Structure formats: structure tokens, C-alpha cells
């Protein structure tokens, strides 16, 4: 995948001008066309070039979203939903121009059903905002992708994160959505019941669709009880293979680990320097256990035995909230820590996911690839589900470095697919991974395209993402 593959689409200049006129009359100052704000609503998280929308509008309700979409549908103008802009594969770019719908003002928690362990929120609610709201109920929302992403964006990209090994991904935690489709009508995909055999699973159709089928206007989520006790710790290993073997044994023994994160030696070096830690600079696992005080102590002890059997060092763990928070803050700051390995460089973050039995093999081969090509690229992984991330540090103004990084990403995806994995465990497809979706899904992409054409025949919903509209 190269920069040349991310090309501008065909613009509907007359339609765009007409829609901006209609929306300005209806929304006034809630419609913005300044270049700075449009640039903020294009992709800037990695090296993928930003493609600016022609206007940004800030709806405050589902009815206003319907008005925006209907105006765009009338004039065949693209609609690009926008949450917080933390996606990594160009999902918020506007290759054909159009209207960016910023959902940040739709930020209400609409309903919390404590007895049923669920809630319904507007799409602009962020995960940190939701958990702050829920704190007094004894409940929390467990999906933690690192960034303080919006719930609508997390739903659209099928986000996961460090807690996925225990609590699953957004796919497992979204009960229902309401969404405005390309015709400007709002639909509801399900009720609040925890299971249903009523027809097609429309909820899963929208979870991970990246805004290509509609604009999400509310999300009903599963919640979890805040654990009585939480323990966390870190354990060094002599090799990536030894660490991965410990992960496999932990999962196979049924230890209900909440988080189990792999950091390679280079990433540990970066985290030590950035967060002022003194952990061994070798491949390491960060772990967290949730449950009762006796339960988390037992789980930590069982893991320590596994680590010893796999050649690991001492497993240092704690239930002290401050110490545990410091540990996980270092893990969540891994991106910023990595940038210090090459000051002034920019990072290309990419991810793949393989069956956990192939994780060590895939990571080791990836490290060999990095070394052979002279790249600086630390690795972190959600080891419990076989997902890992590589951050390639480069100068985006040096074409040879960009080309080398792109070639590496292509090999990484091919390697994961050859191991019966996926080209993305959680970043999504967007623009950056479009070629790899076709390699992974084969004729399945044709069915996706048919669904898109049936629900969005004019291709106005976030065009240019996932796959080409034409066969």
C-alpha cells in the first residue's frame, strides 16, 4: 500500500456548494468551513495524507443528523462521520470532499439500566466520560483502546484494546445501535434483550462498518461490575518465544486474566526511559487480574508458576491502586515513549492478529524483518488474543524511508495472513489497509460491496473506505 494508492476521488462541486448553502441556512455557526477546522477533521494520526472535507457541521440530535444526511443525499454529496479523530487508517479522510459530521456535541448518557448491566449513550460520549459517569453505580465499560475515543467511533471501527482477552471487543459489547442510513431515515438494529433470534443481525452489520453504511446516533452497551480487587504486575522473559509460551499456558489453564500485554525489549527500553522505570530491558508481559482479593492473589501466584516454568524472571505484582496505575500508565504511554527512540521522527502504527499459537513465530519473524531492513520499530501486543502492533519510526519527508516502511507493512500483513490471521486486529481498514482486506476476504469483499450498494446506492456514506465501490 503506497501513498499513490490513496488518491482523491471525483468531486461533485455543484452538489457540495448547494449542500453547504442549505446547511448554513439551517445550522448557522454550527457549520464551519475554515481551513484550520477542516484540517482538524482530516486524517493526521500517521503518515497517510489528510484529505479535507469541504465543511464541518456539529449536530446536537439525531433529528439534525437526519437533516444533514437528507441534504447530502439530495445532492449526492459525501458524508464523513467524525468522533475524536483517533483512528489510524484514514477513516475520517474525505477523498471526494463532502461534509464531516462532528458528533462531539451528541455526548449525553441517555439511560443506565443498572439491574440489566447496560446503558445507552449518544455517539459523542467518550469512554473515559462514560466510566466517570458510571463510577457511582458500581459498573464500568471495559473496552479500552488506549485513546479516549468516542463510543460511536469505537463502534464503527470495532475497537478493542488491553481488556479484550477477558471482556471481548466492541463486537461483543454492543447490544444495539440506532443509525441514520443513506436515505436519511433512522433505524434501530435491536432491543435491549441479551439474545435474539429475530432475523438478520443488523447490529453486527454496523459494528465495524466504519461509517460506510450509516451515521450512528446512539449505542446500547453491555456493562460490567467493578471488580472487588485488581492486581497487576510485570514479568521479564529471556525471549519473545518464552513470553508467548507463558501466554498460551495461561489461556489454556483457564486463568481469567483481564489483561496480558507483550512488550519487546526495545519497547521496554523506551518505556523505562520515558516513564522513569527500572524494569529489565527484555521481552516482558504486563498482566492484570480482576476478581476478589483471594481470587486475584491466587491468579497471580498461578501465573508466577507458569512464568518460572517458561524461563521468566520474578513476577512483581501489586494490588496497590497507585502502583498499578503507574505500571499501566507506562504501557499506555508506549507510543510517546517510542517516539523518543528517534527524536523528530513520525510513527507509522500498524497491527495484525494471528492465532495465539502462531504469535511467537509471527513476532520473531517480524523482528528479523525489522533488523534486516534497518528499521527502528518497537512492538507491543495484546498477547492474550494474538494481536500486536508495530510502530515504525521514520522521516515522512524522506521517500526512501516511507517506501521501506510501506514494503515492511506489506510483508507484515502477508505474514499474518499466511498464518491464518487477519490484517488488522483493531485498527480497522479505512484507506491504509484496503488492499489487505481483499487478500484476506477474497470473494467475501464482493458480498460486502453488494451490501454497500444496496444500502447506499449513491455511495455517499464515507466513500473510499474498506473497498472500492465498483467491482
Beta strands, then each sheet from edge to edge (+ up, - down):
strand 1: 31-32
strand 2: 55-57
strand 3: 79-82
strand 4: 99-102
strand 5: 109-113
strand 6: 118-121
strand 7: 139-140
strand 8: 174-180
strand 9: 186-188
strand 10: 215-222
strand 11: 224-225
strand 12: 229-236
strand 13: 257-263
strand 14: 284-291
strand 15: 316-318
strand 16: 346-353
strand 17: 376-382
strand 18: 387-394
sheet 1: 1+ 2- 4- 3-
sheet 2: 5+ 6- 10+ 8- 9+
sheet 3: 7+ 11-
sheet 4: 15+ 12- 14+ 13- 17+ 18- 16+
end
